Amino acid sequence: MHVVIYTKENCNFCTKAKMHLLSKNIRYEELKLGSDFTKEQLLEIYPSVKTYPVIVIDGMNIGGTNELVKYLAEQVD
């Protein structure tokens, strides 16, 4: 499973998503707004994104933190 998380500073949902992945021993790549990408670059790739984090698993944007929890419950457990 290849996981990429697009995050921003001071984002509680971003922290929650990363902690959830760590609790499941799932490695992830974190990309940070302002240093790894711009808002415009993210919107070019995922035009419907409105909130952070943006979580991509195996190339598919699954949504944010709540969708991650649901996805992992269905896939991993």
Buried (B, 14 or more C-beta within 10 A) or exposed (E): EEBBBBBBEEBEBBEBBBEBBEEBEBEBEBBBBEEEBEEEEBEEEEEEBEEBBBBBBEEEBBBBBEBBBEBBEEEEE
